[in-house]
Each structure stands twice: as C-alpha cells, then as structure tokens.
Amino acid sequence: MAVPFKVDLTGRVAVVTGGGGVLCSCMAKALAECGAAVAVADLKLEAAQAVADAITAAGGKAIAVACNVLDSASLAAANAEVEAKLGPVDILLNGAGGNHPKGTTAMEYLNPDDLLNEHRDFVTFYDLDPKGIEFVFNLNVLGTLLPTQAFTKKMAANRKGVIINVSSMNAFRPLTKIPAYSAAKAAVSNFTQWMSVHMAKAGIRVNAIAPGFFLTNQNRALLTNPDGSLTPRSEKILAHTPMGHFGEPQDLLGALLWLVSDQAAGFVTGVVVPIDGGFAAYSGV
C-alpha cells in the first residue's frame, strides 16, 4: 500500500488489536510497509487472516492471531504465539473498541414529556441499560488496559517500546446520544497520559490518535442510507467539520508513523492527536 512517508521499522514486531477492522487493517498494512513484522489480532480470526494474507501478498511479513481483548488468558496465548512466530513485541497498537446500542439514547435531547409514556419503545437517558454501559467501558477501557499488560512486559524488560492507543474526538467533544462511548474514549485518553508517565522510566513511549468521523463497518448504517446517501446525523456532522468530508483510513497513517518512529518522535509521549478535519476545533459559528 502507499504510505505518506516511510519510517524504518525493520526488525520491529508490531501487534495490532482489532486488526481486522477498516481502520486498523489499514494501519497494520502501513506498519508492514515500513518493515515491521505484524501480528494482526482480532476476535474474528478470518478477518485477521484476510489482512495478514494481504500483507504477505504485498511482500510484507504478517500473521493472524485470534484474540479476545477482554480475556487475559486469550491475550496471554496470543502473546505467546506472537513471540514464538515473530519475536517479542516492540509496538502495540490498541485498536479494538466500539459502541453498543444499549449505551445509546434515541434522542439528542431529553423531552420530559417522554417520561410520561410508560410504554415507550425508544431509549431515554433513564432507560440506559447498565449492562450496555458496562460493555462499552469494558471493550474500550479494559480492551486497552488488558492488551497493554499482556503484550508489553518484554518491552519493559528491554527498556524500549511504543504503545499507540486509539481514542476518539468524542474524548474532546462528547457527541449526543452516545454517552457511554464518549466517556469511555475520554478514559482511554486519560489512561494514555497516565501510562506515558508510568512507563517513562522503562523507556516505553505511550501516545494516542483520536480519529474523528470515518466510515467503518460499525457506523456505516448510522451515517449512510441504504442507497449510499447521507443520514441527517451525517449532514450535521459534515456541517460541523470544517474540511467538509469524512476521513479516509489513510488519513491516520501520517500520525501513526510519526508516533511509532523513535527517530521522529523519540521525545513525544503522553499526547492524544486529533485527526478529525477540524471538528473538535469548530465552535459551530
């Protein structure tokens, strides 16, 4: 694949969780293009395998690894497999995450009159399911913390490594209707800063990228109609994105490659980089 510029990752081993997804597969391919041996880790092995196959077909080195980011035993097994086949992990990209309908309200604003309808078939703030909230927090926060525990011990022992977390522009500006996801990604940003301090003496740099609006398999049905046209929510999003369009997966690669490069970003740790077309900076007027 074409990368915006190349950094030298020859001899480095990278793990990408959520690597079968639209955004993380693109980032996994970019790391491989720059010379890293990439372990594409995903809950769905077939999705990971497709990405690994694409990397090897392009001349890179990659393996697919089945991995549940919420299961410590699964993560330990994945780390053992990566070390046996590729070597100790040097780069960890914590890309697994997502939202859940049970952590989402139906409306942007609460209408108190809706509470009078005992038989309502839509979700208000007061109807949010704690299990749904828990799922979103676990997937995004524990789904970042547990892989970090599993894949970075050798980094700490070797006193060198890079961790890249995936936050969201929701961490800067919480979106309507998705309180669980917004709060969970804010926690990922905070955890990134905490980890950057905690790991500094061990020589591990910890940063995050915060994508804005990108079309993925998770959000496509919410942002586009069956005919491909934009939903009203998409129209509102683009009206508040100064650059006027959704991001493309390749838009993440410049920040990713900068942050993983010790030559380019060797003194950079604890930052969360928004990649959002100006959404977080725009006040609406």
C-alpha positions as CSV (number, residue, x, y, z in Angstrom):
1,M,0.0,0.0,0.0
2,A,1.1,3.6,-0.4
3,V,2.2,5.3,2.8
4,P,2.6,9.1,3.0
5,F,6.3,8.6,4.1
6,K,8.3,5.7,5.3
7,V,10.0,5.2,8.7
8,D,12.4,2.4,9.3
9,L,10.6,-0.4,11.3
10,T,12.9,-3.2,10.1
11,G,13.3,-5.8,12.8
12,R,10.4,-4.5,14.8
13,V,7.4,-6.6,15.8
14,A,4.0,-5.0,16.0
15,V,0.7,-6.2,17.4
16,V,-2.5,-4.5,16.1
17,T,-5.6,-5.4,18.1
18,G,-8.9,-5.0,16.2
19,G,-6.7,-5.5,13.2
20,G,-9.4,-7.0,11.0
21,G,-11.4,-3.7,11.0
22,V,-11.4,-1.0,8.4
23,L,-9.1,1.5,10.2
24,C,-6.8,-0.9,12.0
25,S,-6.2,-3.1,8.9
26,C,-5.0,0.0,7.1
27,M,-2.7,0.8,9.9
28,A,-1.4,-2.7,10.1
29,K,-0.6,-2.7,6.4
30,A,1.3,0.6,6.8
31,L,3.4,-0.8,9.7
32,A,4.3,-3.8,7.5
33,E,5.1,-1.5,4.5
34,C,7.7,0.2,6.7
35,G,9.3,-3.1,7.6
36,A,7.6,-4.3,10.8
37,A,6.5,-7.9,11.2
38,V,2.9,-7.5,12.1
39,A,0.6,-9.7,14.2
40,V,-3.0,-8.9,13.1
41,A,-5.0,-9.7,16.2
42,D,-8.8,-9.9,16.1
43,L,-11.7,-11.6,17.8
44,K,-12.6,-12.9,14.3
45,L,-9.7,-14.9,13.1
46,E,-10.9,-15.0,9.5
47,A,-10.9,-11.2,9.4
48,A,-7.4,-11.1,10.8
49,Q,-6.3,-13.7,8.3
50,A,-7.6,-11.7,5.4
51,V,-5.5,-8.7,6.4
52,A,-2.4,-10.9,7.1
53,D,-2.8,-12.5,3.7
54,A,-2.9,-9.1,2.0
55,I,0.2,-8.0,3.8
56,T,2.2,-11.1,2.8
57,A,0.9,-10.9,-0.8
58,A,2.4,-7.4,-0.9
59,G,5.7,-8.7,0.2
60,G,5.4,-8.0,3.9
61,K,5.5,-10.2,7.0
62,A,2.4,-10.9,9.0
63,I,0.5,-13.5,10.9
64,A,-3.1,-13.6,12.0
65,V,-3.9,-14.2,15.7
66,A,-7.2,-14.9,17.4
67,C,-7.5,-12.6,20.3
68,N,-10.2,-11.5,22.8
69,V,-9.1,-8.3,24.3
70,L,-11.3,-8.8,27.4
71,D,-9.9,-12.2,28.2
72,S,-6.5,-12.3,29.9
73,A,-6.0,-16.0,29.1
74,S,-6.7,-15.3,25.4
75,L,-4.3,-12.4,25.4
76,A,-1.5,-14.4,27.1
77,A,-1.9,-17.1,24.5
78,A,-1.8,-14.6,21.7
79,N,1.4,-13.0,23.1
80,A,3.0,-16.4,23.4
81,E,2.1,-17.1,19.7
82,V,3.5,-13.8,18.6
83,E,6.7,-14.3,20.5
84,A,7.1,-17.8,19.1
85,K,6.5,-16.9,15.5
86,L,7.8,-13.3,15.2
87,G,9.6,-12.4,18.4
88,P,9.0,-10.1,21.4
89,V,6.6,-7.2,20.7
90,D,8.1,-3.8,20.1
91,I,5.0,-1.9,19.0
92,L,1.5,-2.3,20.4
93,L,-1.5,-0.6,18.6
94,N,-4.6,-0.9,20.8
95,G,-7.2,-0.6,18.1
96,A,-10.0,-2.8,19.4
97,G,-13.0,-0.8,20.6
98,G,-16.6,0.2,19.8
99,N,-20.0,1.2,20.9
100,H,-23.2,-0.7,21.8
101,P,-26.9,0.2,21.2
102,K,-27.7,-0.4,24.9
103,G,-25.3,2.5,25.7
104,T,-27.1,4.9,23.3
105,T,-30.1,7.2,23.7
106,A,-32.6,7.5,20.9
107,M,-32.8,11.3,21.1
108,E,-30.2,14.0,21.3
109,Y,-32.2,15.9,24.0
110,L,-34.4,14.7,26.8
111,N,-38.0,15.6,26.4
112,P,-39.6,15.4,29.9
113,D,-42.9,14.5,28.4
114,D,-41.5,11.3,27.1
115,L,-41.1,10.1,30.6
116,L,-44.9,10.1,31.0
117,N,-45.1,7.3,28.4
118,E,-44.7,4.1,30.3
119,H,-44.9,2.1,27.1
120,R,-42.3,4.0,25.1
121,D,-40.3,1.9,22.6
122,F,-37.3,4.2,22.5
123,V,-34.4,4.7,24.9
124,T,-34.2,7.8,27.0
125,F,-31.3,8.6,29.4
126,Y,-33.3,6.9,32.2
127,D,-33.7,3.7,30.2
128,L,-30.0,3.2,29.5
129,D,-29.0,-0.4,30.4
130,P,-26.2,-0.6,32.9
131,K,-25.0,-3.8,31.2
132,G,-24.7,-1.9,27.9
133,I,-22.7,0.9,29.6
134,E,-20.5,-1.7,31.2
135,F,-19.9,-3.5,27.9
136,V,-18.8,-0.2,26.2
137,F,-16.5,0.7,29.0
138,N,-15.0,-2.8,29.2
139,L,-14.5,-3.0,25.4
140,N,-12.7,0.4,25.2
141,V,-11.0,0.8,28.5
142,L,-10.3,-2.8,29.7
143,G,-9.8,-3.6,26.0
144,T,-6.9,-1.2,26.1
145,L,-5.5,-2.0,29.5
146,L,-5.5,-5.8,29.3
147,P,-3.6,-6.0,26.0
148,T,-1.1,-3.5,27.3
149,Q,-0.5,-5.8,30.3
150,A,-0.2,-8.8,28.0
151,F,2.0,-7.5,25.2
152,T,4.4,-5.1,26.8
153,K,6.3,-7.0,29.6
154,K,9.2,-7.7,27.2
155,M,9.2,-4.0,26.2
156,A,9.6,-3.0,29.9
157,A,12.3,-5.7,30.4
158,N,14.2,-4.4,27.2
159,R,13.6,-0.8,28.3
160,K,12.2,0.2,24.8
161,G,8.9,0.1,23.1
162,V,5.9,2.1,21.7
163,I,2.3,1.9,22.6
164,I,-0.3,3.6,20.4
165,N,-3.9,3.8,21.8
166,V,-7.0,4.7,19.8
167,S,-9.1,7.3,21.4
168,S,-11.7,9.4,19.6
169,M,-12.7,13.0,19.0
170,N,-15.5,12.1,21.4
171,A,-13.0,12.4,24.1
172,F,-12.6,16.1,23.3
173,R,-16.2,16.9,22.4
174,P,-18.8,14.3,23.6
175,L,-21.4,13.6,20.9
176,T,-25.1,13.5,21.6
177,K,-26.8,10.1,22.0
178,I,-23.6,8.1,22.9
179,P,-22.7,8.8,26.5
180,A,-21.0,5.5,27.2
181,Y,-18.7,5.6,24.2
182,S,-17.8,9.3,24.7
183,A,-16.9,8.7,28.3
184,A,-15.1,5.5,27.6
185,K,-12.9,7.2,25.0
186,A,-12.2,10.0,27.4
187,A,-11.0,7.4,29.8
188,V,-8.7,6.0,27.1
189,S,-7.2,9.4,26.6
190,N,-6.7,9.8,30.3
191,F,-5.2,6.3,30.6
192,T,-2.8,7.1,27.7
193,Q,-1.5,10.1,29.7
194,W,-1.2,8.0,32.9
195,M,0.6,5.2,31.1
196,S,3.0,7.6,29.5
197,V,4.2,8.8,32.9
198,H,4.2,5.3,34.5
199,M,6.2,3.8,31.6
200,A,8.6,6.7,31.1
201,K,11.5,5.2,33.2
202,A,11.0,1.9,31.4
203,G,11.7,3.5,28.0
204,I,8.2,3.0,26.7
205,R,6.5,5.8,24.9
206,V,2.7,5.9,25.1
207,N,0.6,8.1,22.8
208,A,-2.9,8.0,21.2
209,I,-4.6,9.0,18.0
210,A,-8.1,10.4,18.1
211,P,-10.0,9.8,14.9
212,G,-12.9,12.0,14.0
213,F,-15.5,10.7,11.6
214,F,-14.5,7.8,9.4
215,L,-16.9,5.4,7.7
216,T,-16.4,1.9,9.1
217,N,-18.4,-1.3,9.3
218,Q,-19.6,-0.3,12.8
219,N,-21.1,3.1,11.9
220,R,-21.9,2.8,8.2
221,A,-25.6,2.0,8.9
222,L,-25.9,5.1,11.1
223,L,-24.2,7.5,8.8
224,T,-25.4,6.4,5.4
225,N,-28.8,5.3,4.0
226,P,-29.1,2.0,2.0
227,D,-28.8,3.9,-1.2
228,G,-25.5,5.5,0.0
229,S,-26.8,8.9,0.7
230,L,-26.1,10.7,4.0
231,T,-28.4,10.4,7.0
232,P,-29.4,13.6,8.8
233,R,-26.8,12.9,11.5
234,S,-24.1,12.7,8.8
235,E,-25.3,16.0,7.4
236,K,-25.0,17.6,10.8
237,I,-21.5,16.1,11.3
238,L,-20.2,17.4,8.0
239,A,-21.7,20.8,8.6
240,H,-19.5,20.9,11.7
241,T,-16.4,19.5,10.1
242,P,-14.5,22.5,8.5
243,M,-12.9,20.2,5.9
244,G,-16.4,19.1,4.8
245,H,-15.9,15.4,4.4
246,F,-15.3,12.1,6.3
247,G,-11.8,10.9,6.9
248,E,-10.2,8.1,4.9
249,P,-8.3,5.3,6.7
250,Q,-5.1,6.6,5.0
251,D,-5.5,9.9,6.8
252,L,-4.5,8.2,10.1
253,L,-1.1,7.0,8.7
254,G,1.0,10.1,9.0
255,A,0.3,10.5,12.7
256,L,0.7,6.8,13.3
257,L,4.1,6.5,11.5
258,W,5.3,9.7,13.2
259,L,4.4,8.4,16.7
260,V,5.9,4.9,16.2
261,S,9.2,6.2,14.9
262,D,11.8,6.7,17.6
263,Q,13.8,8.9,15.2
264,A,10.8,11.2,14.5
265,A,9.0,11.1,17.9
266,G,11.6,9.9,20.4
267,F,10.8,12.7,22.8
268,V,7.0,12.5,22.3
269,T,4.9,10.7,24.9
270,G,1.6,11.3,26.6
271,V,-0.1,13.1,23.6
272,V,-3.5,12.5,22.1
273,V,-3.6,13.6,18.5
274,P,-6.9,14.6,16.9
275,I,-7.4,13.6,13.3
276,D,-10.8,15.0,12.6
277,G,-10.8,17.5,9.8
278,G,-11.2,20.3,12.4
279,F,-14.3,19.0,14.1
280,A,-13.0,19.5,17.7
281,A,-11.8,23.0,16.9
282,Y,-15.1,24.3,15.4
283,S,-17.5,26.1,17.7
284,G,-20.3,26.0,15.1
285,V,-20.2,29.7,14.3
